[in-house]
Amino acid sequence: MTNKLIKTTGLIIAISMLTACGAADRLSKIGQAPALTGIESPTQKVGYRKVVMPMPQVNKRKRYSASLWSQGSGTFYGDNRAADVGDIVTIDINISDKAKIDNKTTRGRTSSEDFGIDAFGGIMKKISATHPKVNPASLVGFGNSSASAGNGSVNRKEDLQLKIAAVIIQKLPNGNLVVEGRQEVRVNFEVRELIIAGIVRPEDIRSNNTIDSSRIAEARISYGGRGQISDVQQPRYGQQVLDVLLPF
C-alpha cells in the first residue's frame, strides 16, 4: 500500500511539474507575437516517409524534321489535359440534391363463417335435449377481422460545392481513367477530410484540366471530419453498444 501511494504521489508531482513548465512557457510569451516555424528540409523531419505514386510512362513523341508538330499532340501548342497514369486532374464537386417522398398505406379485412348441423344420426337431437341452450343450426362459427395502417415520409436536401485535385491511378483497357483524390485540412484540433474516387472518360476532361463530379462513374465521395468536435457529436461507446443489444 505504501509503494502504491509513493508511485501515485510521484506521478502527480511529475504531471504538476510538466503543467507548470507549460504554464511558465506561456507566461513568458505574453504580449509577444506567435513565433513562426523555421524553414527546414521535410526529409529531415521525424516520421518522414517517401511518397510513392503511380508514374506515367515516358512517351517520347516523334518529331519530324523542319516541323514544330509532334505526333500525338492534341493541338499545335500541345494538350495538357490529364490522360496518363500519374497525371493530376481537378474535380469540381457540385451536388445539389432534393428529394421528398410521402407514402400512406391502409388495409382492412373482415370475414365470418357459420356452420349448422341438423340431424347427424340423432346426436343433435340428444344434445338439444340435454343442453337446451345449444342451437344446432349455428353450432360452429368462425370470425376474423384485421386492419393495418402505415405512414412514411422522406424529406432530404443536400448541397455540396468543393474542388479537389485527384491523381489518375489506372488506365482501363477501353481508355477510361480511374481517379482518386484525398484532401485533409486541420484547424486547431479538428481535421476536415475529403475523399473522392471513380472512373472518368478522357473526353469529359475540359481543356483547363477540370471535370465535373457528375461525369464520374462509380463515384465515391466522402466529406467529413475527425477530432474533438466530431468526437463530442458522437454517442459514447457504451450507449452505442446498448443501442445494438437492447431490443426495446
N, C-alpha and C positions, 0 to 999 in steps of 0.2 A: 504493500500500500504506500509505503514511504517512497519507493523508487518511482511509482507511477505519479505521485504528487510532485516529485522533483522534476520528472520529464515534462509534465504538463506545465509547471511553472517556468521551466526553461523555454518551452515553446512559446508561451505567452510573452516572455521577455524578448525573445527573438523577433516575434511579429511586431511588438511595440517599437523595437529599435528600427526595423525596416520602415514602419509607418512614420516614425519621427524623422528618419533620413529623407523620405519623400516629402514630408511637410516642410522640412528645413530647405530643401532644394527649391520648392515652390515659393517659399517666403523670400528667398534670395533674389528671385526674378520679378518681384512685384515692381510695376512701373516700367518694365522693360518690354520691348517688342519680342515676340517669339523668334528664336533663332532658326535660321534656315539650315537644312541638311546640306552638308558639303557634297560636292561632286566627286564621285568615285566610280571605279570600274564595277559594273554589275557582276562581272565574272568573279570578283574577289569577295563577294558577299557570302555569308554563311547560308547554306541551303540552296545555292545556285545550281540549276540543272540546265543542261544544254537542250534547246528546243529542237525537236526532230519533226519535220513536217513533210508531207508528200511534195516532191520536187518535180517540175516539168522536165520532159526530155529535151535535150539540146537539139534544136531544129535549125540547122544551117540552111537558110534559103538560098537557092541558086540565083546568082546574078548574071545577067547577060552583058557581054562586052559592049561598051558605048551606050549603056542604058541604065537609068536610075530605077527602073522597075524590077522588083524581086518577085519571083514566082511564089504564089500563096498569099500575097498581101490582099487584104480586103479593099483597100483604096490606094491611091497613089502615095499618100502620106503614111500608109500603114494602118493596121487595125489593132487598136489597143484593148479591145474587148476580151474579157476572160474566156479562155477556150481550152486551156490545158490544165492538167493536174498541178496544183500548187499556186495557180493564179487566184487573185482576190477579186470578188465581186461584191458590190454594195447592194443590200436588200432593203427596200422600202416596205416596212410593215405598216399597213393601213387597214385595220379591221374595225368595222362599224356594223355590228350585227344587232338585230332587234327581233325578238320572237314573242308572240302572245298566243297562247292556246287555252281554250276553255272546253272542258268535256263534262257532260252530265248524263248519267245513265239511271233509269228507273225500271224495275222489273217486278211483276206480281203474278201470282198464280193461286187459284183456289179450286179444289176438287173434292167431291164427296160421292160415296158409293153405298147403297143399301141392298142387302140380300134378305129375301124372305123364304121360309121353309114351311110348307103346309102340312103334309101328311107324314112323309118319311117313315112308312111302315107302322103308323100308330104311335110312334115315340113322341111326336109333337103333342099328341092328344094327352098322353100321360104327363108330359111336362107341364102342360097347361092346367091339368087337374091338380098337380102337386104345387105348382108355382103360378098362381093366378096372375101375378104381375108381369110375367113374361109374355110378350107378343110374338108368336111365331112368324107373323107377317114381316117383321123387321128384326129378326133375331141377330143378324150380323150387319154391321155398318162400318164404313171407313171414311175418314175425313182428312184432308190435307190442305194447308194454307202456308204459303211462303211469299216473302217480299224482300227486295233488296234495292238499295239506292246508293249511288256513288257520284262524287263530285271531284273534279281535278282541274287545276289551272297552272299554267306556266307563263311567267312574265319576266323576260330576260333581256337585258340590254348591255352590250359590250362595246367599248370604244378604246382602241389602242393604236397609237401612232408613234412609230420608232424607226430608227435607221441602225443597221448593223452591217459590218463587213464580214463576209464569210469566205472560206477557202474551198476551192474545188479539191475534193479528196479522191474522186474516182471518175473515170470516163467510161460510160457503158458502151457495149458493142454497137448500139444504134446511134451513138453520138450524143445522147443526153448526158448531163453532168450531175453528179452528186455533190451537193454543197453542205457545209456545216460551219456554223459560227457560234462563238461564245463571247460574252462581254460581262465583265464584273466591275462594279463601281462601289467603293467603300466610302461611306460618310460616317465619321465617328465610329460607332460600334455596330453599324448596320451595313450589310452588303446587298446591293441590288444586282440580281443575276438575270441575264437574258440569253437564251439558247434557241437556236433555230437550225433546222436540218431539213433536207428534202431533195427533190430531183427537178432540174430545170432544163429547158431546151436552149441551145446556144442562140437560136434566132430570136428568143424572147429577151435577150440581154440587149439593152439600149446601147447607143453609140458612146454614151458617157459612162458605160460600165455599171449600170444600175439595173435592177429588176424589181417588179412589184411582187409582194408576197402572194398575191392572188394567182401568180403564174407558176407557183411552186407546187408540184405534185407530191403527195405523201408528206405534206408539210407537218413538221413537229415544232411548235413554238411554245416556249416556256418562259414566263415572266414572273418573277417572284423575288423573294428576299430571305435573308437569314441573318440572325443577330439578336440583339437584346429585345428589340421591339417585336420582331416576329415570334420570339420565344414567349413573350408575355401574352401575345394574342392566342396562343395555342393552349388547349386544356392540359392540365397536368397528366403525367403518365398514368397515375392511379385512376383518375377519372376516365381516361380513355379505355383502360382495361375493364373498368366496371361497365362502361357503355357497351362493350363487346360481350361480356359474360352475363349481365343481368337480363333476364327475359322480359322484364316489365318496363 
